[in-house]
Amino acid sequence: MNKKKLFFVVLLVVIIGFVLFLYNAFNGNPISKYISKEVLEDYLEETYFDQELQIKEGFYNFKFSEYQYSVIEVGSTDQEGNVKQYEFKVRGFFNPTVSWDGIYYENLDQEMANRLSKQAHQEISPLLSEKMDTIHLVEIQLEVLKGKFEDDVKWSKELALDKPMEIFVQLDSTEQTKEDFLSAARKVKNILDEQGYEYESVLYNGSGFDMEGLKAETHGYLKYSLRVEKGGVLDMGDVEEHNKEIW
């Protein structure tokens, strides 16, 4: 094969590879779609073994790099007489997992979750603020399934939730360096762990409050961010910096 033919062969391979790459990026591929459906089938059999569920044809959402499926509950109808249908999402290439469970979210008791979240906040926020002077804001998010508890249930850290709470902590990082922010985040985690709180993850935002204007003084501007799960370790490499041009 002469050099000219070799050049065109290589060029053809590159073009085909590029086309396949673009197709996969926007449409997924048959192998990953098959695997994602298998993952969803296993999840439904394990989680909702007492319900007859059927997976309809799914599609690839390139914006979020995930497969979305409609799942119908055979033999059941909603208030309008339509077959109950739920959205499920599967994300991940090497280790795909169900990232959105429409049945679970359909059955959340939002009113009770808001009330218990407020009660948890009333306990956790003062605890952190008493021990740290850089706490600016603490928010708690709980999820509660309908019928899980009595209507008059009260929050306590011993309450057996289906999923641990999510915690958001905003630190006053006006004078903090990246190292200071990490140290403060570690202290928050140590307090929560020592007090025996169960949580899915904690999202830390380090904000500056040295800009003029009511909104800037109240909400600040983001300097640092970091997320850690219950059993995770806070490392410097996980700290993200934001808006460096203004600080």
QUISUL-V958583 format. One record per pair of residues at least 24 apart in sequence whose C-alpha atoms are under 7 Angstrom apart, sorted by sequence separation. I is the first residue (numbers start at 1). GAP is how many residues later the second one is. If there is no record, write none. Layout:
I|GAP / I|GAP
This chain:
66|24 / 67|24 / 117|24 / 141|24 / 142|24 / 203|24 / 66|25 / 117|25 / 140|25 / 141|25 / 181|25 / 202|25 / 203|25 / 65|26 / 140|26 / 141|26 / 201|26 / 202|26 / 140|27 / 201|27 / 202|27 / 139|28 / 140|28 / 201|28 / 113|29 / 139|29 / 200|29 / 201|29 / 113|30 / 138|30 / 139|30 / 200|30 / 113|31 / 138|31 / 199|31 / 28|32 / 112|32 / 137|32 / 138|32 / 27|33 / 137|33 / 166|33 / 173|33 / 174|33 / 136|34 / 137|34 / 164|34 / 165|34 / 166|34 / 167|34 / 168|34 / 169|34 / 170|34 / 171|34 / 172|34 / 173|34 / 174|34 / 27|35 / 108|35 / 109|35 / 120|35 / 135|35 / 136|35 / 164|35 / 165|35 / 166|35 / 167|35 / 168|35 / 169|35 / 170|35 / 171|35 / 172|35 / 173|35 / 174|35 / 26|36 / 108|36 / 109|36 / 119|36 / 135|36 / 136|36 / 164|36 / 166|36 / 167|36 / 168|36 / 169|36 / 170|36 / 171|36 / 172|36 / 174|36 / 25|37 / 108|37 / 109|37 / 134|37 / 135|37 / 170|37 / 107|38 / 108|38 / 116|38 / 134|38 / 107|39 / 116|39 / 157|40 / 186|48 / 36|54 / 182|54 / 39|58 / 40|58 / 36|60 / 128|60 / 32|61
